[in-house]
Amino acid sequence: MKKGNLKKLLAVMMSAAMVASMAGCGSSAATTESQAPQETASKAEETGTAAAETVDISAQGDNQEAVTITYANFNASGSNEETLQKMYEAFHEEYPNITVNIETIGYDDYFTQMQTRVAGGTAPDCYELNIENFAAYANKGALAELTGIDTSGYDETALSAFNVDGKQYGVPGNFSNVVLIYNKDLFDQAQIDYPNDDWTWDDALKAAEAIRALDENTYGIYQPITFNEFFKVAAQYGGSILNEDKTAFTINSPENLTAAEMMINKVTETNVQPNEEQMGGMGDWDLFQSGRLGMIPTGIWAFATFTDGCDFAWDICVEPGGTQKATHFFSNALVVNAKSDKKEAAATWINWLASSDKSAQMRIDAGWDLPAVNNQEVLSGYLAITPPENRQSVFDSLNYLVVAPIIEDYSLMADIITDKLTMAASGKITVKDALDQAQSECEAQITLK
């Protein structure tokens, strides 16, 4: 996000915090990672050039003939299908000529199905993609370019994530990021100050050691040893997975080695983070809710689960930094099938779903993730919800957003790096060897542009 626009957005959000509180809190969809899971669409069949199909919704109106479209998604699976249905009902009141058949598919099956349907020419008229899949689908020509869309109400960073070479192939259906969540009771027991937005990893590790010293079954922090945490922590130490123009891997850079050693030493050296055996099959969210974990960097979608499941006081702050701050950014794209013969209606639906005030308000009220909009009255309701008390940190984190290094072979890259980091965390290889091997294997198996 451009600095000027970011400051403007933060100012709007802070001034809006005085607006009345709204109902709802957090997301009830739990995960054992500190971020949403990843997939890839690298096997999707090529369906033409990305620029070959465009859709202009500016002429879409109430006088159009009645049309029925299909929409597939994964993000509503579980607890939000009812909210999505209410969104559609509100849309249908405004656009009675457009009927939407909604198909909600569980995440575990979603991308396997979509690969098959895109390759076979049976994909829905519009559908949802996570940010990791988006590039592969766009590059394969599976998505229609969207034109004639009023983008003024979107968050700039979220919208730009789905722009390829100046062309918009998707709109952001949601927006979320990661913060540091901490157990205030454990900090009180250890007689140490609560974390704050200025903390570095040195501060966090000192606190983790004090909390670990409370008893043998209590741990200071849990941060998954995965690619998705590594690329962010690398950025916190000035590193990156790829060079600036994405033509070469930089996995084993000195900055990345510092980042990886910090992550893994928490397990292998200080044991402020439990190893796999000590976890005993328990997930990181479960460990936090049990009251035996001091800190966890995880997504804002954890708020509702922790509100319901924690019998202790907890709060949040911006994630710790190394030489600088960096925080995760997530958004799911809503896209139109390049082969659909109902592109205008499909684009009208996804644009309304992603950016209308009614849809955004319903998302906030339901405690789903954030709408990717900049409407101050809608976002003020999110700020007013407690816990956590310091919810402003969600928006303060926007100062430090880092997007995953998206390439077509994202999943392969992520698997290679996660595998090597896991081996280092289990003591099978050194951290340096892990990064050197990951560098070599990615160079051998992945062709960059």
C-alpha positions as CSV (number, residue, x, y, z in Angstrom):
1,M,0.0,0.0,0.0
2,K,1.3,3.4,-0.9
3,K,2.3,5.3,2.2
4,G,0.1,8.3,1.5
5,N,-3.0,6.2,0.9
6,L,-2.2,4.1,3.9
7,K,-2.0,7.1,6.2
8,K,-5.2,8.4,4.9
9,L,-6.9,5.0,5.4
10,L,-5.6,4.7,9.0
11,A,-6.7,8.2,9.8
12,V,-10.2,7.4,8.5
13,M,-10.4,4.2,10.5
14,M,-9.2,5.9,13.7
15,S,-11.7,8.7,13.4
16,A,-14.4,6.2,12.8
17,A,-13.7,4.4,16.1
18,M,-16.2,6.7,17.9
19,V,-19.2,5.4,15.9
20,A,-21.5,3.0,17.8
21,S,-20.6,-0.6,18.4
22,M,-22.0,-3.3,16.1
23,A,-22.8,-6.9,16.8
24,G,-20.5,-9.8,16.0
25,C,-16.9,-10.7,16.6
26,G,-14.1,-12.5,14.9
27,S,-14.3,-15.7,12.8
28,S,-15.2,-19.1,14.0
29,A,-13.1,-20.9,11.5
30,A,-10.1,-22.3,13.4
31,T,-6.8,-23.3,11.9
32,T,-3.6,-24.8,13.3
33,E,-1.4,-22.4,11.3
34,S,-0.8,-18.7,11.8
35,Q,-2.3,-18.1,8.4
36,A,-4.7,-19.5,5.9
37,P,-3.7,-22.7,4.2
38,Q,-2.2,-22.7,0.7
39,E,-2.8,-24.5,-2.5
40,T,-1.8,-24.1,-6.2
41,A,-3.5,-24.3,-9.5
42,S,-0.4,-25.0,-11.5
43,K,-2.0,-28.0,-13.1
44,A,-4.9,-26.0,-14.5
45,E,-5.1,-26.4,-18.2
46,E,-4.4,-23.4,-20.4
47,T,-7.6,-21.9,-21.8
48,G,-6.3,-19.0,-23.8
49,T,-4.4,-15.8,-23.3
50,A,-5.2,-13.8,-20.2
51,A,-6.0,-10.7,-22.2
52,A,-8.4,-12.5,-24.6
53,E,-11.5,-12.1,-22.5
54,T,-12.9,-9.0,-20.9
55,V,-16.1,-8.1,-19.2
56,D,-17.6,-4.7,-18.8
57,I,-20.3,-4.4,-16.1
58,S,-20.9,-0.7,-16.5
59,A,-24.0,-1.3,-18.7
60,Q,-25.4,-4.0,-16.4
61,G,-28.8,-2.8,-15.1
62,D,-32.3,-3.8,-14.1
63,N,-33.6,-3.9,-17.7
64,Q,-31.4,-6.8,-18.6
65,E,-33.1,-10.1,-19.3
66,A,-33.4,-12.6,-16.5
67,V,-30.2,-14.7,-16.1
68,T,-29.0,-17.4,-13.7
69,I,-25.4,-17.7,-12.9
70,T,-23.3,-20.1,-10.8
71,Y,-20.9,-19.0,-8.0
72,A,-18.5,-21.4,-6.2
73,N,-16.7,-20.5,-3.0
74,F,-14.9,-22.1,0.0
75,N,-14.7,-19.2,2.5
76,A,-18.3,-19.5,3.6
77,S,-17.9,-23.3,4.4
78,G,-18.6,-24.1,8.0
79,S,-20.2,-21.2,9.9
80,N,-20.8,-18.5,7.2
81,E,-23.1,-20.1,4.6
82,E,-26.1,-18.5,6.2
83,T,-24.5,-15.1,6.0
84,L,-23.6,-15.6,2.4
85,Q,-27.2,-16.5,1.6
86,K,-28.4,-13.3,3.3
87,M,-25.9,-11.4,1.2
88,Y,-27.3,-12.9,-1.9
89,E,-30.9,-12.1,-0.9
90,A,-30.0,-8.5,-0.4
91,F,-28.3,-8.5,-3.8
92,H,-31.3,-10.1,-5.5
93,E,-33.5,-7.3,-4.2
94,E,-31.3,-4.8,-6.0
95,Y,-30.8,-7.0,-9.1
96,P,-34.0,-9.1,-9.4
97,N,-33.0,-10.1,-12.9
98,I,-29.9,-12.0,-11.7
99,T,-30.3,-15.3,-9.9
100,V,-27.2,-16.8,-8.3
101,N,-26.9,-20.5,-7.6
102,I,-24.3,-20.6,-4.8
103,E,-22.1,-23.7,-4.3
104,T,-20.1,-23.8,-1.1
105,I,-17.3,-26.4,-1.1
106,G,-15.0,-27.3,1.8
107,Y,-11.5,-26.0,1.5
108,D,-9.9,-29.5,1.5
109,D,-11.8,-30.4,-1.7
110,Y,-12.2,-27.0,-3.3
111,F,-9.1,-26.6,-5.4
112,T,-9.0,-30.2,-6.6
113,Q,-12.5,-29.7,-7.9
114,M,-11.7,-26.4,-9.5
115,Q,-8.7,-27.7,-11.3
116,T,-10.8,-30.4,-12.8
117,R,-13.6,-28.2,-13.7
118,V,-11.5,-25.4,-15.2
119,A,-9.6,-28.0,-17.3
120,G,-12.8,-29.7,-18.4
121,G,-14.6,-26.4,-19.3
122,T,-17.2,-26.9,-16.6
123,A,-16.1,-24.2,-14.2
124,P,-18.8,-22.0,-12.6
125,D,-19.5,-18.5,-14.0
126,C,-17.7,-16.9,-11.1
127,Y,-15.8,-18.3,-8.2
128,E,-13.4,-17.6,-5.3
129,L,-9.6,-18.1,-5.4
130,N,-7.1,-17.6,-2.6
131,I,-4.2,-15.2,-3.3
132,E,-1.7,-18.1,-3.9
133,N,-3.8,-19.6,-6.6
134,F,-4.8,-16.4,-8.3
135,A,-1.6,-15.9,-10.3
136,A,-1.6,-19.4,-11.8
137,Y,-5.3,-19.1,-12.9
138,A,-4.7,-15.7,-14.4
139,N,-1.6,-16.8,-16.2
140,K,-3.4,-19.7,-17.7
141,G,-6.0,-17.5,-19.2
142,A,-8.8,-19.0,-17.0
143,L,-10.0,-15.5,-15.8
144,A,-11.8,-12.7,-17.6
145,E,-10.5,-9.2,-17.3
146,L,-12.9,-7.0,-15.4
147,T,-13.5,-3.5,-16.8
148,G,-16.1,-0.9,-16.0
149,I,-15.8,-1.5,-12.3
150,D,-16.0,1.3,-9.7
151,T,-13.0,0.5,-7.6
152,S,-13.0,3.6,-5.4
153,G,-14.5,1.8,-2.4
154,Y,-11.9,-0.9,-2.3
155,D,-8.8,-1.1,0.0
156,E,-5.9,-0.3,-2.4
157,T,-3.6,-3.1,-1.3
158,A,-6.3,-5.7,-1.5
159,L,-7.4,-4.6,-5.0
160,S,-3.8,-4.4,-6.4
161,A,-3.1,-8.0,-5.3
162,F,-5.4,-9.1,-8.2
163,N,-4.1,-6.8,-10.9
164,V,-1.8,-8.4,-13.5
165,D,0.2,-6.1,-15.8
166,G,-2.3,-3.3,-15.2
167,K,-5.4,-5.4,-15.8
168,Q,-7.9,-6.4,-13.1
169,Y,-8.7,-10.1,-13.1
170,G,-10.3,-10.3,-9.7
171,V,-11.7,-8.2,-6.8
172,P,-10.9,-8.8,-3.2
173,G,-13.7,-10.6,-1.4
174,N,-12.2,-10.2,2.0
175,F,-9.2,-8.8,3.9
176,S,-7.3,-10.1,6.9
177,N,-3.8,-10.0,8.5
178,V,-1.8,-11.4,11.4
179,V,-1.2,-9.9,14.8
180,L,0.6,-11.1,18.0
181,I,-2.0,-12.5,20.4
182,Y,-0.9,-12.9,24.0
183,N,-2.2,-14.4,27.3
184,K,-2.3,-11.5,29.8
185,D,-2.6,-13.9,32.8
186,L,0.7,-15.6,32.0
187,F,2.4,-12.3,31.6
188,D,1.1,-11.3,35.0
189,Q,2.3,-14.5,36.5
190,A,5.8,-14.0,35.0
191,Q,5.7,-10.4,36.3
192,I,6.7,-9.0,32.9
193,D,5.2,-6.1,30.9
194,Y,2.7,-6.9,28.2
195,P,3.9,-6.8,24.6
196,N,3.4,-3.6,22.6
197,D,3.6,-2.5,19.0
198,D,7.3,-1.5,19.3
199,W,8.5,-4.9,20.3
200,T,11.3,-6.6,18.4
201,W,12.0,-10.3,18.5
202,D,14.6,-9.8,21.1
203,D,11.8,-8.4,23.4
204,A,9.5,-11.3,22.5
205,L,12.1,-13.9,23.1
206,K,13.0,-12.5,26.6
207,A,9.3,-12.6,27.5
208,A,9.0,-16.1,26.1
209,E,11.8,-17.4,28.3
210,A,10.2,-15.8,31.4
211,I,6.9,-17.5,30.7
212,R,8.6,-20.8,29.9
213,A,10.2,-20.7,33.3
214,L,6.8,-20.8,35.0
215,D,6.5,-24.6,34.7
216,E,7.5,-27.5,32.5
217,N,4.1,-27.6,30.6
218,T,3.9,-23.9,29.9
219,Y,5.5,-22.4,26.7
220,G,6.4,-18.8,25.8
221,I,5.4,-18.8,22.1
222,Y,4.3,-20.9,19.2
223,Q,5.2,-19.9,15.6
224,P,4.7,-22.6,13.0
225,I,7.9,-23.7,11.2
226,T,6.5,-23.3,7.7
227,F,7.2,-21.4,4.5
228,N,4.4,-19.0,5.2
229,E,5.9,-17.9,8.5
230,F,9.4,-18.0,7.0
231,F,8.9,-15.5,4.2
232,K,7.4,-13.0,6.6
233,V,10.1,-13.4,9.2
234,A,12.7,-13.1,6.5
235,A,11.1,-9.8,5.5
236,Q,11.3,-8.8,9.2
237,Y,15.1,-9.2,8.9
238,G,15.4,-7.5,5.5
239,G,15.4,-10.7,3.5
240,S,13.2,-12.2,0.8
241,I,12.6,-15.5,-1.0
242,L,13.1,-14.0,-4.5
243,N,15.0,-11.1,-5.9
244,E,13.0,-7.9,-6.8
245,D,12.1,-8.9,-10.3
246,K,11.4,-12.5,-9.4
247,T,14.1,-13.9,-11.7
248,A,16.2,-15.7,-9.0
249,F,15.8,-17.4,-5.6
250,T,17.5,-15.8,-2.6
251,I,16.5,-18.4,0.0
252,N,19.9,-18.9,1.6
253,S,20.8,-15.2,1.9
254,P,22.5,-14.0,5.2
255,E,19.3,-12.2,6.2
256,N,17.2,-15.3,5.7
257,L,19.6,-17.4,7.7
258,T,19.3,-15.0,10.6
259,A,15.5,-15.2,10.3
260,A,15.4,-19.0,10.1
261,E,17.8,-19.5,13.0
262,M,15.6,-17.2,15.2
263,M,12.5,-19.3,14.3
264,I,14.1,-22.7,14.8
265,N,16.3,-21.9,17.9
266,K,13.0,-21.3,19.8
267,V,12.4,-25.0,19.4
268,T,15.8,-26.6,19.4
269,E,17.9,-24.3,21.7
270,T,15.7,-22.4,24.3
271,N,12.6,-24.6,23.9
272,V,10.4,-21.6,24.6
273,Q,8.3,-23.2,21.7
274,P,7.3,-26.9,22.1
275,N,8.6,-29.4,19.6
276,E,6.4,-31.9,17.9
277,E,6.6,-34.5,20.6
278,Q,5.8,-31.9,23.3
279,M,2.7,-30.8,21.3
280,G,1.4,-34.3,21.5
281,G,-0.8,-33.9,18.5
282,M,-2.3,-30.6,19.9
283,G,-2.8,-27.7,17.6
284,D,-1.4,-24.3,18.3
285,W,-4.8,-22.7,18.8
286,D,-5.7,-25.5,21.2
287,L,-2.5,-24.9,23.2
288,F,-3.2,-21.2,23.5
289,Q,-6.8,-21.9,24.6
290,S,-5.6,-24.3,27.2
291,G,-3.8,-21.4,29.0
292,R,-0.4,-22.9,28.5
293,L,1.0,-20.6,25.8
294,G,2.1,-17.0,26.3
295,M,2.1,-15.7,22.7
296,I,0.9,-16.8,19.3
297,P,1.3,-14.8,16.0
298,T,-1.9,-15.8,14.2
299,G,-4.7,-14.4,12.1
300,I,-7.4,-12.0,13.1
301,W,-9.9,-14.8,12.2
302,A,-8.9,-16.4,15.6
303,F,-10.7,-13.7,17.6
304,A,-14.1,-15.3,17.8
305,T,-12.7,-18.7,18.6
306,F,-10.5,-17.3,21.4
307,T,-13.4,-15.2,22.7
308,D,-15.5,-18.3,23.1
309,G,-12.7,-20.7,24.2
310,C,-10.4,-18.8,26.5
311,D,-11.1,-18.4,30.2
312,F,-8.3,-16.0,30.7
313,A,-7.6,-12.4,29.6
314,W,-5.9,-11.9,26.3
315,D,-5.1,-9.0,23.9
316,I,-3.1,-8.2,20.8
317,C,-0.4,-6.0,19.3
318,V,1.5,-5.6,16.1
319,E,3.8,-8.6,15.4
320,P,7.4,-8.2,16.6
321,G,10.1,-7.2,14.1
322,G,13.7,-8.0,13.5
323,T,15.5,-5.1,11.8
324,Q,12.1,-3.9,10.6
325,K,8.4,-4.8,10.9
326,A,6.5,-7.0,8.5
327,T,3.1,-8.6,8.9
328,H,1.1,-11.0,6.8
329,F,-1.6,-9.9,4.4
330,F,-4.4,-12.2,3.1
331,S,-7.2,-11.7,0.7
332,N,-9.3,-14.0,-1.5
333,A,-10.1,-13.0,-5.0
334,L,-13.6,-13.2,-6.6
335,V,-13.2,-13.9,-10.3
336,V,-15.2,-14.5,-13.5
337,N,-14.7,-17.5,-15.7
338,A,-13.2,-16.5,-19.0
339,K,-15.4,-19.1,-20.8
340,S,-18.6,-18.0,-19.1
341,D,-21.4,-16.7,-21.5
342,K,-22.8,-14.7,-18.6
343,K,-19.8,-12.6,-17.7
344,E,-21.6,-9.3,-17.2
345,A,-24.1,-10.8,-14.6
346,A,-21.3,-12.7,-12.9
347,A,-19.1,-9.6,-12.6
348,T,-22.1,-7.6,-11.3
349,W,-22.6,-10.2,-8.5
350,I,-19.0,-10.5,-7.4
351,N,-18.5,-6.7,-7.4
352,W,-21.6,-6.2,-5.3
353,L,-20.5,-9.0,-2.9
354,A,-17.0,-7.6,-2.5
355,S,-17.7,-3.9,-2.2
356,S,-21.3,-3.0,-1.5
357,D,-22.0,-1.3,1.9
358,K,-24.8,-3.9,2.6
359,S,-22.5,-6.8,2.0
360,A,-19.7,-5.3,4.0
361,Q,-22.0,-4.5,6.9
362,M,-23.3,-8.1,6.9
363,R,-19.7,-9.4,7.0
364,I,-18.9,-7.3,10.0
365,D,-22.1,-8.1,11.8
366,A,-21.5,-11.8,11.3
367,G,-18.0,-11.7,12.7
368,W,-16.6,-13.0,9.4
369,D,-13.3,-11.6,8.2
370,L,-12.9,-8.0,7.2
371,P,-14.5,-6.6,4.0
372,A,-11.8,-5.2,1.7
373,V,-13.4,-1.8,1.7
374,N,-12.5,1.7,2.9
375,N,-16.0,2.7,4.1
376,Q,-15.4,4.4,7.5
377,E,-18.8,3.7,9.1
378,V,-18.5,0.0,8.3
379,L,-15.0,-0.4,9.6
380,S,-15.7,1.6,12.7
381,G,-18.0,-1.2,13.9
382,Y,-15.1,-3.6,13.7
383,L,-12.9,-1.4,15.9
384,A,-15.6,-1.2,18.5
385,I,-15.8,-5.0,19.1
386,T,-14.0,-6.5,22.1
387,P,-12.1,-8.5,22.9
388,P,-9.4,-7.8,22.0
389,E,-9.2,-4.4,23.6
390,N,-6.4,-3.2,21.3
391,R,-8.2,-4.0,18.1
392,Q,-6.7,-0.9,16.6
393,S,-3.5,-3.0,16.1
394,V,-5.2,-4.8,13.3
395,F,-5.2,-1.6,11.3
396,D,-1.8,-0.4,12.6
397,S,-0.4,-3.6,11.1
398,L,-1.3,-2.2,7.7
399,N,1.8,-0.1,7.9
400,Y,3.9,-3.3,7.5
401,L,2.1,-5.5,5.0
402,V,4.1,-8.1,3.1
403,V,2.4,-10.2,0.4
404,A,3.6,-13.8,-0.3
405,P,6.1,-14.2,-3.1
406,I,3.6,-15.4,-5.7
407,I,4.8,-17.5,-8.5
408,E,3.0,-20.1,-10.6
409,D,4.8,-23.0,-8.8
410,Y,4.0,-21.5,-5.4
411,S,3.0,-24.7,-3.9
412,L,6.1,-26.6,-4.9
413,M,8.3,-23.8,-3.6
414,A,6.4,-23.7,-0.3
415,D,6.6,-27.5,0.1
416,I,10.4,-27.6,-0.5
417,I,11.1,-24.8,1.9
418,T,8.7,-26.1,4.6
419,D,10.2,-29.6,4.3
420,K,13.8,-28.3,4.8
421,L,12.8,-26.1,7.7
422,T,11.0,-29.0,9.4
423,M,14.1,-31.1,9.1
424,A,16.2,-28.4,10.8
425,A,13.6,-28.1,13.6
426,S,13.8,-31.8,14.2
427,G,17.6,-31.6,14.4
428,K,18.2,-33.7,11.2
429,I,20.1,-30.9,9.4
430,T,21.5,-27.5,10.4
431,V,19.6,-24.4,9.6
432,K,22.2,-23.4,7.0
433,D,22.0,-26.7,5.3
434,A,18.2,-26.4,5.2
435,L,18.4,-23.1,3.4
436,D,21.2,-24.2,1.1
437,Q,19.3,-27.4,0.1
438,A,16.0,-25.4,-0.4
439,Q,17.9,-23.0,-2.6
440,S,19.3,-25.8,-4.7
441,E,16.1,-27.8,-5.0
442,C,14.0,-24.7,-6.0
443,E,16.5,-23.7,-8.6
444,A,16.5,-27.2,-10.0
445,Q,12.8,-27.8,-10.1
446,I,11.3,-24.4,-10.7
447,T,11.7,-22.1,-13.7
448,L,11.3,-18.4,-12.9
449,K,10.5,-15.9,-15.6
